[in-house]
Amino acid sequence: MQPSDGEKAEIAWRHSRYGAIFAGFAVVLCSLILVACRNADAADVISVDDGQMVAMHDLPARDAARFAIGAAIFAAPWIAAPNVSDGADGLGPLYTGSACAQCHPGGTHLPQPGQEAPIRHVVRFDGGDEAGGGDPRYGRQLQDHAIVGFEPEGRSELHWLRSSVTLGDGSTVSLRAPDVSVSGLSSGPLGARTRIVLLRPPPLAGLGLVAAIDEDDIAAGADPDDRDGDGICGRVGRALDPASGEIRLARFGWKASAVSLGAQTAGAFNLDMGLSSPLSPDPAGDCTLEQRACRSAPDGRSTAKGGHEVSAEELSLLVAYLEGLAPTKPAASAATPAGQGRFMALGCGTCHREAFTTPEMDRAPHLSHKPVRLFSDLLVHDMGAGLAASANAPTLYDRSWRTAPLWGLGQRLGEMAAGQIDGLLHDGRARTIEEAILWHGGEGQGAREAYRALAASERAELLAYLAGL
């Protein structure tokens, strides 16, 4: 019996994924050969893709090898189950992207025929509380892709609402805010209390150094009751550690909602691709109990992967890749010492802490005693109603965000100019550094008003300094 047109499409789709995975393995093999030829004590910089992201220059050889393998996992697209082997299957059945590199195209990825377009943003469904509950029908995220035989949950439309701010010298700055709607919903309307939130994929460079910062050093900067009276009330983000079952300090994610790179990565596998792992074991991903067909679909769990679709070792290798990424180099700019002085005088450095220093790390000497010029305190702050995740009666949780690290800001500007990302801030609304500053409210209101009062030459000094980070 001849296969149907749908079955032919499925076969062709799978074969394209097989080729990509095998190509990824070839990259790994070449990388391992390269590592084997290096000095046994330390590896040179590993250039990734177009040079935007590289490995730390002092990665030990074993870590460099794991970095290379993790890079291939990061690049490889996953496919639907069942597959002929215990390979990269189990995608979906509802999903947002099929590969890590699709959301983070600045990383290593192989050009592949028919590869889906990079993802500039995702649409989250939020109940507006720290429990992280999503929509009762559609879960925590709009899954706008589906494997053969299933329908996507719907599609999103993004429009920008325009406004303006007048500066102290009478000049005006145009601002925009996202207005997101969803349509074509496959299982009826959203819940009455569901809020739609737009998020852009965060940058990845330097995450190993961020992970190495001592928890006590982060917590020491917290002042939730504003004991010093400066109007800044940084709070420690806390979340469940899926590895230990304990509540711990969280430092990753736009709202400091993940305690480790492992937890963050496992959550992305599950939420964005519908893949299970030891730290996020549900093979149905974001499918809710109401999505019965999704939850009963074949999955890619296998004994070879410890009963999951992503094995503990694969997860560990991907984390090794993320841990090995070097911070973005500061951009060349027209910055002057006066710009740095403005930064501190306006109070920006209170939240955007310039640097941490990592502690002694016996298992990772290349991460020990390293300065981390992050320009973030990694704490959560109330940023006002203007930056709320939802404009509909925003709660304190809606308005609160982890201080965005400013390192690599010059790189972000280059990515914006190249059309790779929409803009700055959590949803890409800010097209310039100045716009990002003017969106600050809440605990950032004082710095915002001080910026508005600056003379044009003083603003230019500050913006040049920031553009060089």
Summary of the structure (lengths in Angstrom):
residues: 469
radius of gyration: 22.6
end to end distance: 62.8
largest distance: 77.7
contacts: 1530
relative contact order: 0.13
helix: 33%
strand: 16%
